[in-house]
Amino acid sequence: MTQQGVRWTADQVLALAPDASSQKAGSRLGVAGPWSETGSSGEGAVWGLCKGSGSKPYRTVIATADVAGPAYKCSCPSRKFPCKHALGLLLLWAEVPGAGSGGAAVPDGAAPPDWAREWLDARGKKAEAKRSSAAATGPATAPADPEAARRRAERRAERVTAGATELERRLSDLLRGGMAAAEQAGYGQWDETAARMVDAQAPGLAARVRELGAIPASGPGWPARLLEECALLHLLTSGWLRRDTLPAVLAATVRSRTGLPTPAQGTPLRDHWQVLAQYDTADSKLTTRRIWVHGERSGHTALLLSYGAAGRAPALSLPVGLTLDAELTPYAADPASRQLRADLGEQFSAPAPGTGHPPGIRPEEAMARYGDALRDDPWLDSWPVTLGRVVPVPHGTDWQLAEADADLALPVAPSAASRSGLWRLVALSGGAPLTVFGECGHRGFTPLAAWAHDGAETVRL
């Protein structure tokens, strides 16, 4: 790759940190003082030596143009990725507002030292071997023993059916006993039921059962919320037990929501994909990273998912605001499906700055799109939309995104109203209309990124 990699903003760098403490520690190292022999190349590599507590400095090298997001190598003993040294070096390299070409402490066009070149070459060879293997085997390979695969699928379906039948019985017992019994029983009954669903190889059912256990402690109005979630869970188990009678698209959704694995099987789509948002959700066992991207030519919005074990950041990490010339493979084989999930495939050039934003729509149309998506997936919490010319305004103790040119507004989701990103949105607006990307759902709108009316820079919320 010969194209000069674009320098990121400090905000894009800090968004890669695995936690708040890493952000703070990395920020302290984002100055020239502890660094020496720094440089960056047109291959999308950044390197440097950082003085630590020992006699030898830490060797840090970052590949910023990898298809799965930046990759890091540091001689420090930290188990976090990226470590504070990688974050500090990226901040030193990042573009400084008003400074023109970026961080002068990390010069461009240099040749990597031997220790950095060795790691970069090894990564290049692995990537080439992976591409060669994919070209030789094709986008999908049939199982070595189709009959054995069919029998395994049938056995798993039988276990899931047994689990769904048991879950139906437990939901019926809950309703007969009354909602008050759920509060008295505590979380234990839900945890045990979720474990039973794991045994039945239905992780999707298990996850929804665990969510039920937290509702009785969620504050006033919890019985109504518990009843609503129980109804959705009943709908899912009923859909599984009657999946053979459902339309193909809905049956595929039921299988996915139940937790059966589905490979990416659509036709790869090459486009310039702008990274709109990235955020993590975590439980005691798993960290899930959601990355929203938008195709500049196709107008298609896609969701990339990456997972990491508890306490570890997922592998895929893409700086918000950059654009990738890459292929995405949809999970849905049918182009008419509303399935948004995709896998990131080959990347054809180094990331470049985004030059705009998706076209904005009105709040009325945003809710209509979410409603249409619910027909194919009744368990859908939200749908990605971009609102045009809206202003964040207070509404009692809550917030709304109100149209600048009309009387309609969308409420901001309670979970988003308590985050610092909302105040960042308010400060960016200053009373002027914005373009805002986020997730629109039955709990309201969650802002994730915004653009001022006079600029193309993506502001992460």
Buried (B, 14 or more C-beta within 10 A) or exposed (E): BEBBBBBBBBBBBBBBBBEEEBBEBBBEBBEEEBBEEBBBBBBBBBBBBBBBEEEEBBBBBBBBBBBBBBBBBBBBEBEBBBBBBBBBBBBBBBBBEEEEEBBEBBEBEBEBBEEBBEBBEEBEEEBEEEEEEEEEEEBEEEEEEEEEEEEEEEEBBEBBBBBBEBBBEBBEEBBEEEBEBBBEBEBEBBBEBBEBBBEBBBBBBBBBBBBBBEBBEEEEEBBEBBBEBBEEBBBBBEBBBEBEEBEEBBBBBBBBBBBBEEEBEBEBBBBBBBBBBBBBEEEEEBBBBBBBBBBBEBEBBBBBBBEBEEEBBBEBBBBBBBBBBBBBBBBBBEEEBBBBBBBBBBBEBBBBBBEEBBEBBBBEBBBBBBEEBBEBBBBBEBBBBBBBBBBBBEEEEEBBBBBBEEEBBBBBBEEBBEBEBBEBBBEBBEEEBBBBBBBBBEBBBBBBBBBBEEEEBBBBB
